[in-house]
Amino acid sequence: MRILFTNDDGYDSEGLHAVACLFKDEYEIAVVAPIAQKSGFSHSLTLGPQVLCAKKIDGYDYDVYAVDGTPVDCVKFARNCVFKKPDVVVSGINNGQNLGSDIMYSGTVSAAVDAAHSGLRAFALSLLTSKDTVADFKDFARFFKNNFKKFMSIELPPKSLININYPNAVPIGIKTVRMNTQETFIDSYDKTADGVYLPSGYRDYTNLDRDTDEWYCRNGYITVTPLVIDRTDYKTLDEMRGTEFEL
């Protein structure tokens, strides 16, 4: 089995190699990741005539490539140039959560989405962190490796993926749970004296829906959430089919 590892934190991030190292002896692997931090780039990609640069990095026990592009660029570049025909794409371990509305903006999740869109089995891995705790990527990496074959055995519909988030403490348990759709990040901008606007948003978790990935992970659980790419609202689509619009 050929497994491609990527992320949005950069090719040299601790979380990325914590999980890749556990797979290198049993599987054929490669790491293809951004040359620099690309968090929040969502599904953006590099289009011509822009130039996409990549270089192979020495010093690892497996192939590592740094790409001057986005996480989605990394998946596309790997599949077409340096690690063709992977069976699985693992994006992460991200340094920070990708829960609820974070999923819309996450480069980590978007790399997995792009892989799933191409028909590959894909996983997004993220570790909930805070300024008061030290990230323990190794525990999460061991959890994922120990359960990898179970995750692979889950029957997913086409163009779907699995999003896994790990708490910032010893886990209480594991929950398979839905994605939170509440707006927990509150947008805010501070205007400086010289007219520059500085983003100063904050998170509000005071009224979290309990049966969601965001609530359970923030309360000590590993959360496993299957995601689909198809955003069609089928109920409304059926209701609209009888509407006669004017040309």
N, C-alpha and C positions, 0 to 999 in steps of 0.2 A: 504494500500500500504506500502511495506517495502522498505526503502531507506537506502543504504549504503553510508556513506561519508568517503572519504579518501583524501590523498594529497601526496606531496613530501617534504613539509616543516617541517613535524613532527606533532605528535598527539596533541601537545599543541599550535599549531599556531593560531594566532588571526583570520585569514581569514577562517580557517576550522570551527571554532566554531561560527563565525559570521553568517554563513549560516545554519549550523546544528541547532542552537538554534531556528531559525524561523520555522523549520519543526517539532520540537519535540512534539508539542501539537496536531497536525493534522494527523501525520503519525507515523508509527513504524520505528524508526531509530536506527542506531548504527554508531559509528565512529571507524574505524580500519585504523590506519595510522602508518608510520614509527616512531620509537623511537627517531630518529635523522634526521637531514637534509639530504635529498637524491635527491636534484636537479640535473638534468643532467644525471640521471641514465637510462633514456629512458625505454626500455622494458626489462631490465635485471631482472633476478630472481635468487633465491637461489635453488641450486640443491643438492641432497644428494651426499656424506655423510655429507655435511654441515648441521649444526643444525639451525633451525629456532625457535627463542625464542619469546614468547609473554606474556604480562601480562595485567591484567585488572587494569584500573586506576580509583581510587575513586575521588569523589568531583564534579561529573557532574550529570545533571538531565537525562542522558541517558547513555547507555553502551559505554564505551570508552576503546579500546585496543591499546596498543603500541607494535609494532612488530619490532624486530631487523632484518629488511629486507628492500626490495625495495617497491616502490608503487605497482608494479605488484604482489609481494608477498602478500601484504596486501589484495588485491582483492581476490586472490586465497584462502588465509587462511580464510578470512571472509566467503566466500561462502561455504567452506568445513567444517568449525569448529565452528564458533561462531555466524554467522548471515546467516544461510542457506536460500536459495531461496529468495534473494532480488529481487525486481522488477526493481529497478533503482539504478544506481551508479552515484554519484556526486563527482567529483574529483576537489578539490579546496576549497576555493578561494586561488589561488596561489599568493604569494607575488612577483609579477613580471609578465611580459608579456609572453604569449606563442603564438606568431604571426609568420607567415611565416616559415622560416627555424628553428625557435625555436621548432617547433612541432616535428621535427625529434629527438631531444635530450631530450624532456621534460618528466620527470617522471609523472607530472600531467596529461598530455595528454595520456601517455602510460597506466596509470591505467584505464582511460576511454576506451581506445582502447581494453584492455584485457576484460573488461566487455562487450563491444559491440561484440567482437569475440565470447563470450559465449552466445550471443543472448539477452543480457539485454539492456534496454534503458540507454544510458550513456551520461553524460555531463562533459566537462572540463571547469572550470571557472578560469580565470586569470585576475589580476588587474595590469595594467601598472603603474609602480612606477618609481621614480627617487630620486636622493639624495637631491633634492630641495623641495620635496613634502612629506606630511604625508599620508600614505595609508589610504583610507577610505573604509574599507571592508563592513561596515554596509550599505552604500548606494547601493553597488553592490548586497549584500545579499537581500536587500528589492526588488531590481529590479528583481532578479531571482525568488524570492518567488512570487511576484505579477504576473509574467508571466509564472509561472511553468506549469499551466494547458494548456496554449497556446503552450508552447514548447512540452509538452507531446502529444498534438493533431497533431503535424506535422508528416506526414507519411514519414518515412525513409525506404530506402531499407535495407534488412538484413545486419548486420555487419557494420553499420554506426553509427556515433555519431555526437554530436553538440559541437563545440568549441566556447566559448564565451569569449571575452576580453572587459574589461571596462577601459576607459581612466582615467588619473590621475587628472581629473578636472570634473566640472559639465558637463555631456554629452550634446553635441549639438543635437544629435539624435541617431538613430539606423540604422545600415546598414547590410543587408545580403549580404555578399561579399565573393569572392574567397580568398583562401590562397595565400599569396605571395611566389613565388619560387625564388626570387632573393637572392643572397648571401649577406646579410647585415652585418654579423659578419666577420671581417677580421682577420684571424689567424696571430698571431705574438708570437715570443718567444725571451726572453732576456737571453743571456748566461752570467752567473756570473763569477767572477774571479776564483772560484773553480770548474768551469765546469758544474754547475747545470743550467738547462734550466727552466725559469719561464714563464708560459703563460702570455702574455700581450696583448691579442687581443682587438680589439675595434670595435665599430659599425659605419657603414657608411650609412646614410640615405639620402645622397645628391641627389640621382636619383631614388627615390622610384616610382614604378609603382602606378599610382593613384587609379586604380580600385581594390585595394587589402585590406586585413585585416590590414596589417601593416601601410599603408598610412592613412586609415580612423581612426584607433584607435589612432595613434600618432597625429592626427589632431582633436581629441575631440569626436569621435563617439564610441558608443558601437558597436562592430562587432560580427556578428553571422555567423559562417561558418560551414556548414555540411561537414564532412570528411568521406572518405571511407577507409576501410582496404585493399581492393584488389588493389595491385600495378601493376597488369598486364597492359602492353601496348598493348591494343587489336588491334590497327591499325597495329603495327609492327607484331604482332602475325599472323594476317590475311595475311600479305605480305610474311611472312616466310613459310607459310604452303606449298607453291609450291616449296620450295628449297630442292634439293636432296643433303643431306650431305653424306660424305663417312664414312663408319665404319672403 
